Amino acid sequence: MFAAVFFLFFGLSTDPRDLVPMLVPAVILAVVTMAAKLLTGYLAARHAGIAEAGRWRAGFALLPRGEFSIVIAGLAVASGVEPALAALATTYVLITIVAGPLLARVPDAAWFSRWVAGRAARARPRALLSRKS
């Protein structure tokens, strides 16, 4: 119950006009963190022995996350650190929440499946060469 009230209060306390100036920094943060999450999920799945398509799916599944950013921003704003942090966190979370589910569909797209298959086919000859050496 507390979490729901916190997120409701945080959302209501953020002025939508404050989101526009934070759009560029939030997009930059979103791109960097989503790339890091994608790489982390991919590498963790590879380490677990998951096939190529599953590795990408694991990475893309991590993208729509950012609720913790709102908690940290809420604590920072409440302590008086930086009021603009709330607008930045809200914009960042909105971007990742909208982009995440859209990007999560990428591993199921036909063009992506072809790309993964081509990538795997190119990797096989290298793997064979490294075993012969």
C-alpha positions in Angstrom: 0.0 0.0 0.0 2.8 2.4 0.9 4.5 1.9 -2.5 1.3 2.7 -4.4 0.8 5.9 -2.3 4.4 6.9 -2.8 4.3 6.5 -6.6 1.0 8.3 -6.8 2.3 11.2 -4.7 5.5 11.3 -6.7 3.6 11.4 -10.0 1.2 14.1 -8.7 4.0 16.3 -7.4 5.8 16.4 -10.7 4.7 19.2 -12.9 4.3 18.1 -16.6 5.9 21.3 -17.8 9.1 20.3 -16.0 9.4 17.2 -18.1 10.1 18.9 -21.4 13.4 20.5 -20.4 14.5 17.1 -19.1 13.8 15.2 -22.3 17.3 15.3 -23.8 19.2 14.3 -20.6 16.5 11.6 -19.9 16.8 10.2 -23.5 20.6 10.1 -23.1 20.3 8.3 -19.8 17.7 5.9 -21.1 19.9 5.0 -24.1 22.9 4.4 -22.0 21.1 2.4 -19.3 19.1 0.4 -21.8 22.2 -0.6 -23.7 23.9 -1.6 -20.4 20.8 -3.7 -19.4 20.7 -5.3 -22.8 24.3 -6.2 -22.6 24.0 -7.5 -19.0 21.0 -9.7 -19.9 22.7 -11.0 -23.0 26.0 -11.9 -21.2 24.2 -13.4 -18.2 22.1 -15.6 -20.5 25.2 -16.6 -22.5 27.0 -17.5 -19.2 23.9 -19.7 -18.3 24.2 -21.5 -21.7 21.1 -20.0 -23.3 20.8 -20.0 -27.1 21.4 -16.8 -29.0 17.7 -15.8 -29.4 17.1 -16.4 -25.7 20.1 -14.2 -24.8 18.7 -11.3 -26.7 15.2 -11.9 -25.2 16.8 -11.9 -21.7 18.5 -8.6 -22.4 15.4 -6.9 -23.9 13.3 -8.1 -20.9 15.4 -6.0 -18.5 14.7 -2.7 -20.4 11.4 -1.4 -18.9 12.7 -1.0 -15.4 13.2 2.3 -13.6 11.0 2.3 -10.5 14.0 2.4 -8.2 15.1 5.6 -9.9 11.9 7.2 -8.8 12.4 6.1 -5.2 16.0 7.5 -5.2 14.8 10.7 -6.8 12.0 11.0 -4.3 14.4 10.7 -1.4 16.8 13.2 -3.0 14.0 15.7 -3.6 12.6 15.2 -0.1 16.1 15.9 1.4 16.5 19.0 -0.8 19.3 17.8 -2.9 18.0 18.8 -6.4 14.4 19.5 -7.2 15.0 18.9 -11.0 15.9 15.3 -10.2 12.2 14.4 -9.8 11.4 15.6 -13.4 14.5 13.8 -14.7 13.6 10.6 -13.0 10.0 10.8 -14.1 10.9 11.5 -17.7 13.5 8.7 -17.7 11.0 6.2 -16.3 8.3 7.2 -18.8 10.8 6.7 -21.6 11.9 3.2 -20.4 8.4 2.1 -19.6 7.1 3.1 -23.1 10.2 1.9 -25.0 10.8 -1.3 -23.0 7.7 -3.2 -24.1 8.1 -2.0 -27.7 11.7 -3.2 -27.8 10.9 -6.4 -26.0 9.1 -7.5 -29.2 12.3 -7.2 -31.3 13.5 -10.8 -30.6 10.3 -12.1 -32.1 10.5 -10.0 -35.3 11.3 -11.9 -38.5 14.1 -9.5 -39.5 15.7 -10.0 -36.1 15.5 -13.8 -36.3 17.2 -13.6 -39.7 19.9 -11.3 -38.3 20.5 -13.7 -35.3 20.6 -16.7 -37.7 23.1 -14.9 -40.0 25.2 -14.0 -37.0 25.3 -17.6 -35.7 26.2 -18.8 -39.2 29.2 -16.4 -39.3 30.3 -17.5 -35.8 30.4 -21.2 -36.7 33.4 -21.0 -39.1 35.3 -19.0 -36.5 34.5 -21.5 -33.8 35.7 -24.4 -36.0 38.9 -22.6 -36.9 39.7 -21.9 -33.2 39.2 -25.6 -32.3 41.6 -26.7 -35.1 44.4 -24.4 -33.8 
